Amino acid sequence: MLGMVLAAGAGRRLRPYTDTLPKALVPVDGDTTIMDISLRNLAAVDLRDIVIIVGYQAQAVHDRKAEFERRYGVRLTLVHNDKAEEWNNAYSLWCARDHFAEGALLVNGDTVHPESVEKTLLAAPATSDILLAVDNVKPLADEEMKVTLSAEGHLDRITKLMDPALAYGEYIGATLIRPAAAERLADALRATFERDPQLYYEDGYAEMVARGEQIAVAPIGEVAWVEVDNHDDLAKAREIACRY
């Protein structure tokens, strides 16, 4: 199984940091970047072969590749998204489709969380080919990627466009993709961005559910984490990153 980091986005709401850096390389604890935390977490669960999907300011990741490999004892493969500044991340994740067949633990490159999230996903029973890490503790608002569950406890809906009061919890940007899901996920992602290139990869999960797939969720418990979209999120990330 591979580690996988989705780090192609521009992060325009984090300017001026992202004038010259992808969001994943914004520091959150001294010189420690969001990418450092992602790679450290994956290495901590012994996922040493890691694919990073790059796009916006990709050269900055290329420039640090050797340093990251030495620091965390990992082997990095960089996959380039040629439409990172035009299309949303359904296409971005599809760009790494050739690597899904090995299985992957995917993390969003803008999420700061502890390694307990990766451990939760890897320890969960294999009840489906795709498993989503979900926070069902924190209060929800409009911006979060919210999920509801079926009566059987599998994913029913995943969208930001949902009344928070109806949601089971928030998808935190970490997914275990088992090898058997590879072709079906790639096909669902393709259908998603061909329908609308501005859709998210989570809309690809919704497409799979609409096709009759079962996608499981794993509650992460009471965990300090944040998705870094703006400067308020960055301030929170800097408060919590030093605790890991």
KALIN-V809221 format. One record per run of one state. SS is the DSSP state (hx for helix, st for strand, lp for the rest). FROM is the first residue (numbers start at 1). TO is the last residue. If there is no record, write none. Layout:
[[SS:FROM:TO] [SS:FROM:TO]]
This chain:
[[lp:1:1] [st:2:7] [lp:8:11] [hx:12:14] [lp:15:16] [hx:17:19] [lp:20:22] [hx:23:25] [lp:26:26] [st:27:29] [lp:30:31] [st:32:33] [hx:34:44] [lp:45:48] [st:49:54] [lp:55:57] [hx:58:72] [lp:73:74] [st:75:80] [lp:81:88] [hx:89:94] [lp:95:96] [hx:97:100] [lp:101:103] [st:104:108] [lp:109:110] [st:111:112] [lp:113:115] [hx:116:123] [lp:124:129] [st:130:135] [lp:136:145] [st:146:149] [lp:150:154] [st:155:159] [lp:160:163] [hx:164:166] [lp:167:168] [st:169:177] [lp:178:178] [hx:179:195] [lp:196:200] [hx:201:210] [lp:211:215] [st:216:219] [lp:220:225] [st:226:227] [lp:228:230] [hx:231:243] [lp:244:244]]
